[in-house]
Amino acid sequence: MILSEEHQKLRDTVAQFIDREINPHADEWEEAGIFPAHELFKKMGDLGLLGISKPEAYGGLGLDYSYQTVFSEELGRIKTGGVSMAIGVQTDMATPALAKFGSDALRAEFLAPAISGEAVFSIAVSEPHAGSDVAAIKTTARKEGDDYVINGTKMWITNSTQADYLCLLANTSEGKPHSNKSLIIVPTKTPGVSFSPRLNKLGMRSSDTAQVFFDDVRVPQRYRIGDEGQGFIYQMLQFQEERLFAAAGTLKGMEDCLQQTIAYTREREIFGKPVLDNQVVHFRLAEMQTEVEALRALVYTAVEQYIHGQDVTEKASMAKLKAGRLVREVTDGCLQYWGGMGFMWDNPISRAYRDTRITSIGGGADEVMLSIICKMLGTLPGKR
């Protein structure tokens, strides 16, 4: 993936927006445990940042996914990870299936306001007993007349307490678990939808996350995305963009941790010389930056294949796996060189350490990524 002048202009726009509208409020939103999603998303929508790779007919820019990757990468500069995650839910987790498989009427009604920033979206897939095992969800959507009647519970739902709409995965028949599910748009103001108090998370503190309950929630069947029974497949495809977004989103954040650590260790002295002057320190920082560049190359390769219509299941899974592990290594390694200061709650490296831990869990845990890669390699037991 070779970046053009247009890519750089987009990167500059995103960077300026982050510096002006997000980072000055990072500490305030961390403390509050929530950020003003409607206000922020509307500003992003006005700049076209919520529909970069979405169809122009519904307000998007119609650009290929390489531009979305630049956007995702630049979000890593945000000083509070919960905001970048929430933006990713809106652009790369809750709306890709709607954009690709939704009817024209559905996209006009729901995708257009998601792109303009007038509506906040959540993706409602995980359940208390079913995180990475998507096929095991129990939420049902029973047909009654022209409606679905939905019952069940969703867990760890980002943006949920501010969301206008949920992209819900539910069982719409009694068939096999990979062919009995559908994706359905559920307005959160529908009677029967309720939320738990905001969940108290280790990291991503500025993002509102809650449990969502569905008690005889009635929505029209026309709110279904695409064909009935294809929801599992649509969600697996949706996961590809989520995983590419997640991997790209770690790059700038890791580089920021490295740069802050270089600056700190250059000033901090121990045994009469700067910490940075110890070979073990500056060699280790060089190694970590090299790993970041290797991950960037993997992400860019996967994106290049994706925009040319190739199956990137394997490479997206590899990138997600590598990102989750590398971001833990980099934040932990940098924190070590801050000494006692690194253990303070408000330290920027400490925050990055907490926020990025979710990368190895959300959107498919490391172990799921390894299973996918093994399946592609033909190394799973009984698959030879």
Secondary structure, 3 states (H helix, E strand, C coil): CCCCHHHHHHHHHHHHHHHHHHHHHHHHHHHHCCCCHHHHHHHHHHCCCCCCCCCHHHCCCCCCHHHHHHHHHHHCCCCCHHHHHHHHHHHHHCCHHHHHHCCHHHHHHHHHHHHHCCCCEEEECCECCECCCHHHCCCEEEEECCEEEEEEEEEEEECHHHCCEEEEEEECCCCCCCCCEEEEEEECCCCCEEECCCCCCCCCCCCCEEEEEEEEEEEEHHHEECCCCEHHHHHHHHHHHHHHHHHHHHHHHHHHHHHHHHHHHHHCEECCEEHHHCHHHHHHHHHHHHHHHHHHHHHHHHHHHHHCCCCCHHHHHHHHHHHHHHHHHHHHHHHHHCHHHHHCCCCHHHHHHHHHHHHHCCCCCHHHHHHHHHHHHCCCCCCC
